[in-house]
Amino acid sequence: MSANRQLAHGQLCYIEIPATDKTNSADFYEKVFNWTIDRPYDSFEAPGMIGHWITDRPAAPESGPVVWISVDRIDDVLNVVRIAGGEVVQGVTADGPRWLAKIRDPGGNVIGIAQHGPR
């Protein structure tokens, strides 16, 4: 994320993602969401946000906030999730002009994905 970019008040800008295996999690997010991975380090850059994988805190698959990530083609992304070692927790449902699904990454984190517009 460019240091010169101005962030809006309240904008999500950094996230720590629990991981049991940082390399496995990095590979998953790179394949599924095309995030830029800063190898050999445990950090990443996603659109409008940076973060790290951490091993000192477990995932909270049954509680806590759920992060929603925008995707272009939800059905294709769900296929990549399965191939990359993730799990589909909740299949695609319509929500007004959006299509939503929930997945679990290899570290056990539940993540929402959303496709805006026609499916």
C-alpha distances in whole Angstrom, upper triangle without the diagonal:
4,6,9,8,10,10,14,16,17,13,12,9,10,13,15,17,21,22,25,24,21,21,23,20,17,20,20,17,16,19,19,16,15,12,10,12,12,16,18,16,16,12,10,7,8,8,6,7,7,10,13,17,20,23,25,25,26,25,27,28,31,29,26,23,22,19,19,17,18,19,21,24,25,28,27,24,27,28,25,25,29,28,25,27,26,29,29,30,31,32,31,32,32,31,31,29,27,28,27,27,26,26,26,23,25,24,26,24,24,22,22,22,22,23,24,27,30,30
4,5,5,9,10,14,17,18,15,15,12,13,16,19,21,24,26,29,28,24,24,26,24,21,23,24,20,19,23,23,19,18,15,13,15,15,18,20,18,19,15,13,10,12,11,9,10,10,14,17,20,23,26,28,28,30,29,30,32,34,32,29,26,26,22,22,20,21,22,24,27,28,31,30,27,30,32,29,28,32,32,29,31,30,32,33,34,35,35,34,35,35,33,34,31,30,31,30,30,30,29,29,27,29,28,30,27,28,25,26,25,25,26,26,29,32,32
4,6,8,10,14,16,17,15,15,12,13,17,19,22,25,27,30,29,25,26,28,25,23,25,26,23,22,26,26,22,21,18,16,18,16,20,21,19,19,16,15,12,14,14,11,11,11,14,17,21,23,27,28,28,30,29,31,33,35,33,30,27,27,24,24,23,23,25,27,30,31,34,33,30,33,35,32,31,35,34,31,33,32,35,35,36,37,37,36,37,37,35,36,34,32,33,32,33,32,31,31,29,31,29,31,29,30,27,28,27,28,29,29,32,35,35
4,6,9,13,15,18,16,16,14,16,19,22,25,28,30,33,32,29,29,31,29,26,28,29,25,25,28,28,24,23,20,19,20,20,23,25,23,23,19,18,15,16,15,12,13,14,17,21,24,26,30,31,31,33,32,34,35,37,35,32,29,29,25,26,24,24,26,27,31,32,35,34,31,34,36,33,33,37,37,34,36,35,37,37,38,38,39,37,38,38,36,36,34,32,34,33,34,33,33,34,32,33,32,34,31,32,29,29,29,29,29,29,31,35,36
4,6,10,13,15,12,14,11,14,17,21,23,27,28,32,31,28,29,30,27,25,27,27,23,23,26,25,22,21,18,18,20,19,23,25,23,23,19,17,14,14,12,9,11,13,16,20,23,26,29,30,30,32,30,31,33,35,33,29,26,26,22,22,21,21,23,24,28,29,32,31,29,32,34,31,31,35,35,32,34,32,34,34,35,35,36,34,35,34,32,32,30,28,30,30,31,30,30,31,29,32,31,32,29,29,26,26,25,25,26,25,28,31,32
4,7,10,12,10,12,11,14,18,21,24,27,29,33,33,29,31,32,29,27,29,29,25,25,28,27,24,23,21,20,22,22,26,28,25,25,21,19,16,16,14,10,12,14,17,21,24,26,30,31,30,32,31,31,32,34,32,28,25,25,22,22,21,21,24,25,29,30,34,33,30,33,35,33,32,36,36,34,35,34,35,35,35,35,36,34,35,34,31,31,29,28,30,29,31,31,31,32,30,33,32,33,29,29,26,26,26,25,26,25,28,32,33
4,7,8,7,9,8,11,15,18,21,24,27,31,31,27,29,30,27,25,28,27,23,24,27,25,22,22,19,20,21,22,25,27,24,23,20,18,15,14,12,9,10,12,15,19,22,24,28,28,27,29,27,28,29,31,28,24,21,22,19,19,18,19,22,24,27,28,31,31,28,30,33,31,30,34,34,32,33,31,33,32,32,32,33,32,32,31,28,29,27,26,28,27,28,27,28,29,28,30,29,30,26,26,23,23,23,23,24,23,26,30,31
4,6,5,9,9,13,16,20,22,26,28,32,33,30,31,32,28,27,30,29,25,26,28,27,23,24,21,22,24,25,28,30,27,26,22,21,18,16,14,11,12,15,18,21,24,26,29,30,28,30,28,28,29,30,27,24,21,21,18,18,18,19,22,24,28,28,31,31,29,31,34,32,31,35,36,33,34,32,33,32,32,32,33,31,30,29,27,27,25,24,26,26,27,27,28,29,28,31,30,30,27,26,23,23,23,22,23,22,25,29,30
4,6,9,10,13,16,19,22,25,28,32,33,30,32,33,29,28,31,30,26,28,30,28,25,26,24,24,26,26,30,32,28,27,23,22,20,19,17,13,14,16,18,22,24,26,29,29,27,29,27,27,28,29,26,22,19,20,18,19,20,21,24,26,30,29,33,33,30,32,35,34,32,36,37,34,35,33,34,33,32,32,33,32,31,30,27,27,27,25,28,26,28,27,29,29,29,32,30,30,26,26,24,23,24,23,25,24,27,31,32
4,6,9,12,14,17,19,22,26,29,30,28,30,30,27,26,29,28,24,26,28,26,23,25,22,23,25,26,29,31,27,25,22,21,19,17,16,13,13,15,17,20,22,23,27,26,24,26,24,23,25,25,22,19,16,17,15,16,17,18,22,25,28,27,31,31,28,29,33,31,29,33,34,32,33,30,30,30,29,28,30,29,28,27,24,25,24,23,25,23,25,24,25,26,26,29,27,27,23,22,20,20,21,21,23,22,25,29,30
4,6,9,12,15,17,21,24,28,28,26,28,28,24,23,26,25,21,23,25,23,20,21,19,20,22,23,26,28,25,23,19,18,15,14,12,9,9,12,14,18,20,22,25,25,24,25,23,22,24,25,22,19,15,16,13,14,14,15,19,21,24,24,28,28,25,27,30,28,26,30,31,29,30,27,28,27,27,27,28,27,26,26,23,24,23,21,23,21,23,22,23,24,24,26,25,25,21,21,18,18,18,18,20,20,23,27,27
4,6,8,12,14,17,20,24,24,22,24,24,20,20,23,21,18,20,22,20,17,19,16,17,19,20,23,25,22,19,16,15,13,11,11,8,7,9,11,14,16,18,21,22,20,21,19,19,20,22,19,16,13,13,10,11,12,14,17,20,23,22,26,26,23,24,27,25,23,27,28,26,26,24,25,25,24,24,26,25,25,25,23,24,23,21,22,20,21,20,20,21,20,23,21,21,18,18,15,15,16,17,19,19,23,26,27
4,7,11,13,17,19,23,23,20,22,23,19,18,21,20,17,18,21,20,17,17,14,15,16,17,20,22,19,17,13,12,10,10,10,7,5,6,8,12,15,17,20,21,20,21,20,20,22,24,22,18,15,15,12,14,13,15,18,21,24,24,27,27,23,25,28,25,24,27,28,25,26,24,26,26,26,26,28,27,28,28,26,27,26,23,24,22,23,22,22,22,20,23,21,22,19,19,17,17,18,19,21,21,25,28,28
4,7,10,13,16,20,20,17,19,20,17,16,19,18,15,17,20,19,16,17,14,14,14,15,18,19,16,14,11,10,9,10,11,9,5,5,5,8,11,13,17,17,16,18,17,18,20,22,20,17,14,14,12,14,14,16,19,22,25,24,27,26,23,25,27,24,23,26,27,24,24,22,24,25,25,26,27,27,28,29,27,29,28,25,25,23,23,21,20,20,18,20,18,19,16,17,16,17,18,20,22,23,27,30,30
4,6,10,12,16,17,14,17,17,14,14,17,16,13,16,18,17,15,16,13,14,14,15,17,19,15,12,10,10,10,10,12,11,8,7,5,7,9,10,14,14,13,14,13,14,16,19,17,14,12,12,10,12,13,16,18,22,24,23,25,25,21,22,25,22,20,23,24,21,21,19,21,22,22,23,25,25,26,27,26,28,27,24,24,21,21,18,18,17,15,17,15,16,13,14,13,15,16,18,21,23,27,29,29
4,7,9,13,14,12,15,15,12,12,16,15,13,16,19,18,16,17,14,15,14,14,16,17,14,10,9,10,12,12,15,15,11,9,6,5,6,6,10,11,10,11,11,13,15,17,16,13,12,13,11,14,15,18,20,24,26,24,27,26,22,23,25,23,20,23,24,20,20,18,20,22,21,23,25,26,28,29,28,30,30,26,26,23,22,19,17,16,14,15,12,14,11,14,13,16,18,21,24,26,29,32,31
4,6,10,11,9,13,12,9,10,13,12,11,14,16,15,14,16,13,15,13,15,16,17,14,10,10,10,12,13,16,16,13,11,8,6,5,6,9,10,9,9,8,10,12,15,14,13,12,11,10,13,14,17,19,22,24,22,24,23,20,20,22,20,17,19,20,17,16,15,17,18,18,20,23,24,25,27,26,29,29,25,24,21,19,16,14,12,10,11,9,10,8,11,11,14,16,19,22,24,28,30,29
4,7,9,9,12,12,9,11,14,13,13,16,18,17,17,19,16,18,16,17,17,17,15,11,12,13,16,16,19,20,16,14,11,9,6,5,6,8,6,6,5,9,11,14,14,13,13,13,13,16,17,20,22,25,26,24,25,25,21,21,23,21,17,19,21,17,16,14,16,18,18,21,23,25,27,29,28,31,31,28,26,23,20,17,15,12,10,10,7,8,7,11,12,16,18,21,25,27,31,33,31
4,5,6,9,8,6,9,12,11,12,14,16,16,17,18,16,17,14,16,16,16,14,10,12,13,16,17,20,21,18,16,12,10,6,6,5,9,8,7,7,11,12,16,16,16,16,16,15,18,18,21,22,25,26,24,25,24,20,20,21,19,16,18,18,15,13,13,15,18,18,21,23,25,27,30,30,33,32,29,27,24,21,18,15,12,9,8,5,8,8,12,13,17,19,22,25,28,32,33,31
4,6,9,8,8,11,13,13,14,16,18,18,19,20,19,20,17,18,17,17,15,12,15,16,20,20,24,25,22,19,16,13,9,8,6,9,9,8,9,12,13,17,18,18,19,18,19,21,21,24,25,28,28,26,27,26,22,22,22,20,17,18,18,15,13,13,15,19,19,22,25,27,29,32,32,36,35,32,29,26,23,20,17,13,10,8,5,8,10,14,16,20,22,25,28,31,35,36,33
4,6,5,6,9,10,11,13,14,16,17,18,19,17,17,14,15,14,13,13,10,13,15,18,19,23,24,21,19,16,12,9,9,8,11,12,11,12,16,16,20,21,21,21,20,20,22,21,24,24,27,27,26,26,25,22,21,22,19,17,17,17,14,12,13,16,19,20,24,26,28,30,33,33,37,36,32,30,27,24,21,18,14,11,8,7,11,12,16,17,21,22,26,28,31,35,36,33
4,5,5,6,9,10,11,12,14,15,16,16,14,14,11,12,11,10,9,7,9,11,15,16,20,21,18,15,12,9,6,7,8,11,13,13,13,17,17,21,22,21,21,20,19,21,20,23,23,26,26,25,26,24,21,21,22,19,17,18,18,14,13,14,17,20,21,24,26,28,30,33,33,36,35,31,29,26,24,21,18,15,12,10,9,12,13,16,17,20,21,25,27,30,33,34,32
4,5,5,6,9,10,10,12,14,15,15,13,13,10,11,9,9,10,8,11,12,15,17,20,22,19,17,14,12,9,11,11,15,16,16,16,20,20,24,25,24,24,22,21,22,20,23,23,25,25,24,25,23,20,21,21,17,16,17,16,12,12,14,18,21,22,25,27,28,31,33,34,36,35,32,30,27,25,22,19,16,12,10,11,14,15,18,18,21,22,25,27,30,33,34,32
4,5,5,6,9,10,11,12,14,14,14,14,12,14,12,13,13,11,13,13,16,17,21,23,20,18,16,13,10,12,12,16,16,15,15,18,18,21,23,23,22,20,19,20,19,22,21,23,23,22,22,20,17,18,17,14,13,14,13,9,9,10,14,17,19,22,23,25,28,31,31,34,33,29,27,25,22,19,16,13,10,7,8,12,13,16,16,19,20,23,25,28,31,32,30
4,5,5,6,8,10,11,12,13,11,13,10,13,12,13,13,10,11,11,14,14,17,19,17,15,12,10,8,10,11,15,14,13,12,15,15,19,20,19,19,17,16,17,16,18,18,21,21,20,21,19,16,16,17,14,12,13,13,9,9,10,13,16,17,20,21,23,26,28,28,31,30,27,25,22,19,17,13,11,7,6,7,10,10,13,13,16,17,20,22,25,29,30,27
4,5,5,6,9,10,10,10,9,9,7,9,9,10,10,8,8,8,11,12,15,18,15,13,11,9,8,11,13,16,17,16,15,18,18,22,23,22,21,19,17,18,16,18,18,20,21,20,21,19,16,17,18,14,13,15,14,11,12,12,16,18,20,22,23,24,27,29,30,32,31,27,25,23,21,19,16,14,10,10,10,14,13,16,15,18,17,21,22,25,28,30,28
4,6,5,6,9,10,10,9,10,8,11,11,12,13,11,12,11,13,14,17,20,18,16,15,13,12,15,16,19,20,19,18,21,20,24,25,24,23,21,19,19,17,18,17,19,20,19,20,17,14,16,15,12,11,13,11,8,10,11,15,17,20,22,23,24,27,29,30,32,31,27,25,23,21,19,16,14,11,10,12,15,15,17,16,18,18,21,22,25,28,29,26
4,5,5,6,8,9,9,11,11,14,14,15,15,13,13,12,14,13,16,19,17,16,15,14,12,15,16,19,19,17,16,18,17,21,22,21,20,18,16,16,14,16,15,17,17,16,17,15,11,12,12,9,8,10,9,6,7,8,11,14,16,18,19,20,23,25,26,29,27,24,22,19,17,15,12,11,7,7,10,12,12,13,13,15,14,18,19,22,25,26,23
4,5,5,5,7,6,9,9,12,13,15,15,12,11,9,10,9,12,15,13,13,12,12,11,14,16,19,19,18,16,18,17,21,21,20,18,16,13,13,11,13,12,15,16,15,16,15,11,13,14,10,9,12,12,9,10,10,13,15,17,18,19,20,22,24,24,27,25,22,20,18,16,15,12,11,8,10,11,13,12,13,11,13,12,15,17,20,23,24,22
4,6,6,5,5,7,7,11,11,14,14,12,12,9,10,10,12,15,14,13,13,13,13,16,18,22,22,21,19,22,21,24,25,24,22,19,17,16,13,14,13,15,16,16,17,15,12,14,14,11,11,14,13,10,12,13,16,17,20,21,22,22,25,26,27,29,27,24,22,20,19,18,15,15,12,13,14,17,16,17,15,16,15,17,18,21,24,25,23
4,6,6,8,10,10,14,15,17,17,16,15,13,14,12,15,18,17,17,17,17,16,19,21,24,24,22,20,23,21,25,26,25,23,20,18,17,14,15,13,14,14,14,15,12,9,11,11,7,8,11,9,7,10,11,14,15,18,20,20,20,23,25,26,28,26,23,21,19,17,17,14,14,12,12,15,17,16,17,15,16,14,17,17,20,23,23,21
4,6,8,11,12,16,17,19,19,17,16,14,14,12,14,17,16,16,16,17,16,19,21,24,23,22,19,21,19,22,23,22,20,17,15,14,11,11,9,11,11,11,12,9,6,8,9,6,6,10,9,7,10,9,12,13,15,17,16,16,19,21,22,24,22,19,17,15,14,13,11,12,10,12,14,15,14,14,12,13,11,13,14,17,20,20,18
4,5,9,11,15,17,19,18,16,15,11,11,8,10,13,13,13,14,15,15,19,21,24,23,22,19,21,20,23,23,22,19,16,13,12,8,9,8,10,11,11,13,11,8,11,12,9,9,13,13,11,14,12,15,15,17,18,18,17,20,21,21,23,21,18,16,15,14,14,12,14,12,14,16,17,15,15,12,12,10,12,13,15,18,19,18
4,6,9,13,14,17,17,16,14,10,10,8,10,13,13,13,14,15,16,20,22,25,25,24,22,24,23,26,26,25,22,20,16,15,12,12,10,12,13,14,16,13,11,14,14,11,12,15,14,12,15,15,18,18,21,22,21,21,23,24,25,26,24,21,20,19,18,18,16,17,14,16,18,19,18,18,15,16,14,15,16,18,20,22,20
4,6,10,12,15,14,13,10,7,6,5,8,11,10,10,11,12,13,17,19,22,22,22,20,22,22,25,25,23,21,18,15,15,11,12,12,14,16,16,19,16,13,16,17,14,14,17,17,14,16,16,19,20,22,23,23,22,25,26,26,27,25,22,21,20,19,18,17,17,14,16,17,19,17,17,15,16,14,16,17,19,22,24,23
4,7,9,12,12,11,9,6,5,7,9,12,11,9,11,12,13,17,20,23,23,23,22,24,24,28,28,26,23,21,18,18,15,16,16,17,19,20,22,20,17,20,20,17,17,20,19,16,19,19,22,23,25,26,27,26,29,30,29,31,29,26,25,24,23,22,20,20,17,18,18,21,19,20,18,20,18,20,21,23,26,27,26
4,6,9,8,8,6,5,7,9,12,14,12,10,10,10,11,14,17,20,21,21,20,23,24,27,27,25,23,22,19,19,17,18,18,20,22,22,24,21,19,21,21,18,17,20,19,15,17,18,21,23,25,27,28,28,30,32,31,33,31,28,27,25,24,23,20,19,16,16,17,19,18,20,19,21,20,22,23,26,28,30,29
4,6,6,7,5,6,8,11,14,16,13,10,10,10,11,14,17,20,21,22,22,25,26,29,29,27,25,24,21,22,20,21,22,24,26,26,28,25,22,24,25,21,21,24,22,19,21,21,25,27,28,30,31,31,34,35,35,37,35,31,31,29,28,26,24,22,19,19,19,22,21,23,21,24,23,25,27,29,32,34,32
3,5,7,8,9,11,14,18,19,17,14,13,11,12,15,17,20,21,22,22,26,27,30,30,29,27,26,24,25,22,24,24,26,27,27,29,26,23,25,25,22,21,23,22,18,20,21,25,27,29,31,32,33,35,37,37,39,37,34,33,31,29,27,25,23,19,18,18,22,22,24,23,26,25,28,29,31,34,36,34
4,7,9,11,14,17,20,22,19,16,14,12,12,14,16,19,21,22,23,26,27,31,31,29,28,27,25,27,25,27,26,29,30,30,31,28,26,27,27,24,23,25,23,20,21,22,26,29,30,33,34,35,37,39,39,41,40,36,35,33,31,29,26,24,20,19,19,22,22,25,25,27,27,30,31,34,37,38,37
4,6,9,12,15,19,19,17,13,11,9,10,11,13,16,18,20,20,24,25,29,28,26,26,25,23,24,23,25,26,28,30,29,31,29,26,27,28,24,23,25,24,20,21,22,25,28,29,32,33,34,36,38,37,40,38,35,34,32,30,28,25,23,19,18,17,21,20,23,23,26,26,29,30,33,36,38,36
4,7,11,13,17,18,15,11,9,6,6,8,10,13,15,16,17,20,21,25,24,23,22,21,19,21,20,23,23,26,27,27,29,27,23,24,25,22,20,23,22,18,19,19,22,25,26,28,30,31,33,35,34,37,35,32,31,28,27,24,22,19,16,15,14,17,17,20,19,22,23,26,28,30,34,35,34
4,7,10,14,14,11,7,6,4,6,9,13,15,16,17,17,20,22,25,24,22,21,20,17,19,18,20,21,24,26,25,27,25,22,24,25,21,20,23,23,19,20,20,23,25,26,28,29,30,32,33,32,35,33,30,29,27,25,23,21,20,16,16,15,18,17,19,18,21,21,24,26,28,31,33,32
4,7,10,11,9,6,5,6,8,12,15,18,18,19,18,21,21,25,24,22,20,19,16,17,15,17,18,20,22,22,24,23,19,21,23,19,18,21,21,17,19,18,21,23,24,26,27,27,29,30,30,32,30,27,26,24,23,21,19,19,15,16,16,18,17,18,17,19,18,21,22,24,28,30,29
4,7,8,6,4,7,9,11,15,18,21,21,22,20,22,23,26,25,23,20,19,15,16,13,15,16,18,21,21,24,22,19,21,23,20,19,22,22,19,21,20,23,24,25,26,27,26,28,29,28,30,28,25,25,23,23,22,20,20,17,19,18,20,18,19,17,18,18,19,21,22,25,28,27
4,6,5,6,8,11,13,16,20,22,21,22,20,21,22,25,24,21,18,17,13,13,10,11,12,15,17,18,21,19,16,19,20,18,17,21,21,18,20,19,21,21,23,23,24,23,25,25,25,26,24,21,21,20,20,19,18,18,16,18,18,20,17,17,15,15,14,16,17,18,22,24,23
4,6,8,11,14,16,20,23,25,24,25,23,24,24,26,25,23,19,18,14,13,10,10,12,13,17,17,21,19,17,20,22,19,19,23,23,20,23,21,23,23,24,24,24,23,24,24,23,24,22,20,20,19,20,20,19,20,19,21,21,22,20,19,16,16,14,15,16,16,19,22,22
4,7,11,14,17,20,24,25,24,25,23,24,24,27,25,22,19,18,14,14,12,12,14,16,20,20,24,23,20,23,25,22,22,26,26,23,25,24,25,25,26,26,27,25,26,26,24,25,23,21,22,21,22,21,21,22,21,23,23,24,21,21,17,17,16,17,18,18,21,24,25
4,7,11,13,16,20,21,20,22,20,21,22,24,23,20,17,16,12,13,11,13,15,18,21,21,24,23,20,22,25,22,21,25,25,22,24,22,24,24,25,25,26,25,27,27,25,26,25,22,23,21,21,20,20,20,18,21,20,21,18,18,16,16,16,17,19,20,23,26,26
4,7,11,13,17,19,18,20,19,20,22,24,23,20,18,17,14,15,14,16,18,20,23,23,26,24,21,23,25,22,21,24,25,21,23,21,24,25,25,26,28,27,29,29,28,30,28,25,25,23,23,22,21,20,18,19,18,20,17,19,16,18,18,20,22,23,26,29,29
4,7,10,13,15,15,16,15,18,19,22,21,18,16,16,13,15,14,17,19,22,24,23,26,25,21,23,25,22,20,23,24,20,21,20,22,23,24,25,27,27,29,30,29,31,29,26,26,24,23,21,19,18,16,17,15,17,15,17,15,17,18,20,23,24,28,31,30
4,6,10,12,12,14,14,16,18,21,20,18,17,17,15,17,16,19,21,24,26,25,27,26,22,23,25,22,20,23,23,19,19,19,21,23,24,26,27,28,30,31,31,33,32,29,28,25,24,21,19,17,15,15,13,16,14,17,16,19,20,22,25,27,30,33,32
4,7,10,10,11,11,14,16,19,19,17,17,16,15,17,17,20,21,24,26,24,26,25,21,22,23,20,18,20,21,17,17,16,19,21,21,24,26,27,29,31,30,33,32,29,27,25,23,20,17,15,12,12,10,13,11,15,15,18,19,22,25,27,31,33,31
4,6,7,9,10,13,15,19,18,16,17,17,16,19,19,23,24,28,29,27,29,28,24,24,26,23,21,23,23,19,19,18,20,23,22,25,28,29,31,33,32,35,35,31,30,27,25,21,19,16,14,13,10,13,12,16,16,20,22,25,28,30,34,36,34
4,6,7,9,13,15,18,18,17,18,19,19,22,22,25,27,30,31,29,30,29,26,25,27,24,21,23,23,20,18,18,20,23,23,26,28,30,32,34,34,37,37,33,32,28,26,22,20,17,14,13,9,12,12,16,18,21,23,27,30,33,36,38,36
4,7,10,13,16,18,18,17,18,19,20,23,24,27,29,33,33,31,33,32,29,28,30,28,25,26,27,23,22,21,23,25,24,27,30,32,34,36,35,38,38,35,33,30,28,24,22,19,17,16,12,14,14,18,19,23,25,29,32,35,38,40,38
4,7,9,12,15,14,13,15,16,17,20,22,25,27,31,31,29,31,31,27,26,28,26,23,24,26,23,21,19,21,23,22,24,28,29,31,33,32,35,36,32,31,27,25,21,20,16,15,15,11,12,11,15,17,20,23,26,30,32,36,38,36
4,6,9,12,12,12,14,15,16,19,21,24,26,29,30,27,29,29,25,24,26,24,21,22,23,21,18,17,18,20,18,21,25,27,28,31,30,34,34,30,29,25,23,19,17,14,13,12,8,8,9,12,15,18,21,25,28,31,34,36,34
4,6,9,9,9,11,11,13,16,17,21,23,26,26,24,25,25,22,21,23,21,18,19,21,18,16,14,15,16,15,18,21,23,25,27,27,30,30,27,25,21,19,15,13,10,10,10,7,6,5,8,11,15,18,21,25,27,31,32,30
4,6,5,6,9,10,12,15,18,21,23,27,27,24,25,26,23,21,24,23,19,20,23,21,18,16,15,16,14,17,20,22,23,25,25,28,29,26,24,20,18,14,13,11,12,13,10,8,6,8,11,14,17,21,24,27,30,32,30
4,6,8,10,9,12,14,16,20,21,25,24,21,22,23,20,18,21,20,17,18,20,19,16,13,12,13,10,13,16,19,20,23,22,26,27,23,21,18,15,11,10,8,10,11,10,6,5,5,9,12,15,19,22,25,28,29,27
4,7,10,10,13,16,18,22,23,27,26,23,24,26,23,21,23,23,20,20,23,22,19,16,15,15,12,13,17,19,20,23,22,26,27,24,22,18,16,12,13,11,13,15,13,10,9,8,11,13,17,20,23,26,29,30,28
4,7,8,12,15,18,21,23,27,27,24,26,27,24,22,25,25,21,23,26,24,22,19,17,17,14,16,19,21,21,23,22,25,27,24,22,19,17,14,14,13,15,17,15,12,10,9,12,14,17,20,24,26,29,30,29
4,7,10,13,16,20,22,26,26,24,26,27,24,23,26,25,22,24,26,24,23,19,19,19,16,17,20,22,22,23,22,25,26,23,22,19,17,14,15,14,15,18,15,13,10,10,11,13,16,19,23,24,28,30,29
4,6,10,13,16,19,23,24,21,24,25,21,21,24,24,20,23,25,23,22,19,18,18,16,16,19,20,20,21,19,22,23,20,19,16,15,13,14,14,15,18,16,14,10,9,9,10,14,16,19,21,24,27,26
4,6,10,13,16,19,20,17,20,21,18,17,21,20,17,19,22,20,19,16,15,14,13,13,16,16,16,18,16,19,20,17,16,13,12,9,10,11,12,16,14,12,9,7,6,7,10,12,16,18,21,23,22
4,7,10,13,17,18,16,19,19,16,16,20,18,16,19,21,19,19,16,16,15,14,14,16,16,17,18,17,19,19,16,15,12,12,10,11,11,12,15,15,13,10,8,5,6,8,10,14,16,20,22,21
4,7,10,13,14,12,16,17,13,14,18,17,15,18,20,18,19,16,16,14,14,13,14,14,14,15,14,16,15,12,12,9,9,9,10,12,13,17,17,15,12,10,6,4,5,7,10,12,16,18,17
4,6,10,12,11,14,14,11,13,16,15,13,17,18,17,18,15,16,14,15,15,15,14,15,16,15,17,16,12,12,10,10,10,11,13,13,16,17,16,13,11,8,6,5,6,9,11,15,17,16
4,7,9,9,13,13,10,13,16,15,14,18,19,18,20,17,17,16,17,16,15,14,15,14,14,15,13,10,10,9,11,12,13,15,16,19,20,20,17,15,11,9,6,5,6,8,11,14,13
4,6,6,10,9,7,10,13,12,12,15,17,16,18,16,16,15,17,16,14,12,14,14,15,16,14,11,10,10,11,12,13,15,15,19,20,20,18,16,12,10,6,6,5,8,11,12,11
4,6,9,9,8,11,13,13,14,17,18,18,20,18,19,17,19,18,16,14,15,15,16,16,13,11,10,12,13,15,16,19,19,22,24,24,21,19,16,14,10,8,6,8,9,10,9
4,6,6,6,9,10,11,12,15,16,16,19,17,17,15,17,16,14,11,14,14,15,16,14,11,9,11,12,14,15,18,18,21,23,23,21,19,16,14,10,9,6,9,10,9,7
4,5,5,6,9,10,10,13,14,15,17,14,14,12,14,12,10,8,11,11,13,15,13,10,7,8,8,11,11,15,16,19,21,20,18,16,13,11,7,7,6,9,11,10,8
4,5,5,7,9,10,11,13,14,16,14,13,11,14,12,9,8,11,13,15,17,16,13,10,10,9,12,12,15,16,19,22,21,20,17,15,13,11,11,9,13,13,12,8
4,5,5,6,9,10,11,12,15,14,14,12,16,15,13,12,15,16,19,20,18,15,13,13,12,14,13,16,16,18,21,21,20,18,16,15,12,12,11,14,15,14,11
4,5,5,6,9,10,10,12,11,11,10,13,13,12,11,14,16,18,20,18,15,12,12,10,11,10,13,13,15,18,18,17,15,13,12,9,10,10,14,15,15,12
4,5,5,6,9,10,11,9,8,7,10,10,9,9,13,15,17,20,19,15,12,11,8,9,8,11,12,14,17,16,15,13,12,11,9,11,11,15,17,16,13
4,5,5,6,9,10,10,10,9,13,13,11,12,16,18,21,23,22,19,15,14,12,13,11,13,13,15,18,18,18,16,15,15,13,15,14,18,19,18,15
4,5,5,6,9,8,10,10,14,15,14,15,18,20,22,25,23,20,17,16,13,13,11,12,12,13,16,17,17,16,14,15,13,15,15,19,20,20,17
4,6,5,6,5,7,7,11,13,12,13,17,19,21,24,23,19,16,14,11,11,8,9,8,10,13,13,13,12,11,12,11,14,15,19,21,21,18
4,5,5,5,6,7,11,13,12,14,18,21,23,26,25,22,18,16,13,12,9,10,10,10,14,14,15,14,14,15,14,17,18,21,23,23,19
4,6,7,9,11,15,17,16,17,21,24,26,29,27,24,21,19,16,16,13,13,12,11,15,16,17,17,16,18,16,19,20,23,25,24,21
4,6,9,12,15,17,17,18,22,25,26,29,28,24,21,19,17,15,12,11,9,9,12,14,14,15,15,16,15,18,19,23,25,25,22
4,7,10,13,16,16,19,22,25,27,30,29,25,22,20,16,14,11,9,7,6,10,11,13,13,14,16,16,20,21,25,27,27,24
4,7,9,12,13,15,19,22,23,26,26,22,19,16,13,11,7,6,5,5,9,9,10,10,11,13,13,16,18,22,25,25,22
4,6,9,10,13,16,20,21,25,24,21,18,15,11,9,6,5,7,8,11,9,10,9,10,12,13,16,18,22,24,24,21
4,6,7,9,13,16,18,21,21,18,14,11,8,6,4,6,9,11,14,12,12,9,10,10,10,13,15,19,21,21,18
4,7,10,12,16,17,21,21,18,15,11,8,5,5,6,10,12,14,11,11,8,9,9,11,14,16,20,22,22,19
4,7,8,12,13,17,18,15,12,9,5,5,7,9,13,16,17,14,13,10,10,9,10,12,14,17,19,19,17
4,6,10,13,16,16,13,10,8,5,7,9,12,15,18,20,17,16,13,12,11,10,11,13,16,17,16,13
4,7,10,13,13,10,6,5,5,8,10,14,17,20,22,20,18,15,13,10,9,9,10,12,13,13,10
4,7,10,11,8,6,5,6,10,13,16,19,23,24,22,20,16,15,12,11,10,10,12,13,12,11
4,6,7,6,5,6,9,13,16,19,22,26,27,25,22,19,17,13,12,10,10,10,10,10,9
4,6,5,6,7,10,13,17,20,23,26,27,25,22,19,16,13,12,9,10,10,10,11,12
4,5,8,10,14,17,20,24,26,30,31,28,26,22,20,16,15,11,11,9,9,10,12
4,7,10,14,17,20,24,26,29,30,29,26,22,20,16,14,10,9,6,5,7,9
4,6,10,13,16,20,22,25,27,25,22,19,16,12,10,6,6,5,6,8,8
4,7,11,13,17,19,23,24,23,20,17,14,10,8,6,5,6,8,8,7
4,7,10,14,16,20,21,19,17,13,11,7,6,5,7,9,11,12,10
4,7,10,13,17,18,16,14,10,9,6,5,7,9,12,14,15,13
4,7,10,14,15,12,10,7,6,4,6,9,12,15,18,18,16
4,7,10,11,9,8,6,5,6,8,11,14,17,20,20,18
4,7,8,6,5,4,6,9,11,14,17,21,23,24,22
4,5,5,5,7,7,11,12,16,18,22,25,26,23
4,6,7,10,11,14,16,19,22,25,28,29,26
4,6,9,11,15,17,20,23,27,30,31,28
4,7,10,13,15,19,22,25,29,30,27
4,6,10,13,16,20,23,26,27,25
4,7,10,13,17,20,23,24,22
4,7,10,13,16,20,21,20
4,7,10,13,16,18,16
4,7,10,13,15,13
4,6,10,11,11
4,6,8,8
4,7,8
4,7
4
